[in-house]
Amino acid sequence: MKKYFHVFFSTTMFSFLGVHTLEDVTLLTIGRFAPVPWYVMYPLGLGLSWLVLGLLLEKINKKPHHH
């Protein structure tokens, strides 16, 4: 339980929470000023999440992703 507590309140977890909140606010703002159907907004949200969390993980790992 102690290990879970440390993970739950770690800097990484708060970073992910902050990024997710920022994504939600961005998508809500887009939806307010440019109302689009859900089938457009859903892939946009997934793409934004994938991009931002990928950049965050790259920064956390301190190594670029190479193919």
C-alpha positions in Angstrom: 0.0 0.0 0.0 2.9 2.4 0.8 4.3 1.8 -2.7 1.0 2.6 -4.3 0.8 5.8 -2.2 4.2 6.9 -3.5 3.2 6.2 -7.1 -0.1 7.9 -6.7 1.4 11.1 -5.4 4.5 11.1 -7.5 5.6 14.0 -9.8 4.9 11.8 -12.8 1.3 11.2 -11.8 0.7 14.9 -11.2 2.3 15.6 -14.6 -0.1 13.2 -16.3 -3.0 14.7 -14.4 -2.0 18.2 -15.4 -1.6 17.2 -19.1 -4.9 15.5 -19.1 -6.7 18.5 -17.6 -5.0 20.8 -20.2 -6.2 18.5 -23.0 -9.8 18.5 -21.7 -9.8 22.3 -21.5 -8.4 22.6 -25.0 -11.0 20.2 -26.4 -13.8 22.0 -24.6 -12.6 25.3 -25.9 -12.5 24.0 -29.5 -16.0 22.6 -29.0 -17.3 25.9 -27.8 -15.9 28.0 -30.7 -16.1 25.4 -33.5 -18.8 23.0 -32.7 -18.0 19.7 -34.5 -19.6 16.3 -34.3 -18.3 13.7 -31.8 -16.8 11.5 -34.5 -14.5 14.4 -35.4 -13.7 15.4 -31.8 -13.0 11.9 -30.6 -10.0 11.3 -32.9 -8.8 14.8 -32.4 -8.8 14.2 -28.6 -7.0 10.8 -29.0 -4.4 12.4 -31.3 -3.8 15.3 -28.9 -3.5 13.0 -26.0 -1.1 10.7 -27.8 1.1 13.7 -28.9 1.2 15.5 -25.5 1.7 12.4 -23.4 4.4 11.1 -25.8 6.2 14.4 -25.4 5.9 14.2 -21.6 7.2 10.6 -21.5 10.1 11.6 -23.7 11.0 14.4 -21.4 10.6 12.1 -18.3 12.8 9.4 -19.9 15.4 12.0 -21.1 15.9 10.1 -24.3 14.5 10.6 -27.7 12.4 8.0 -29.4 14.1 6.5 -32.5 12.8 4.0 -35.0 
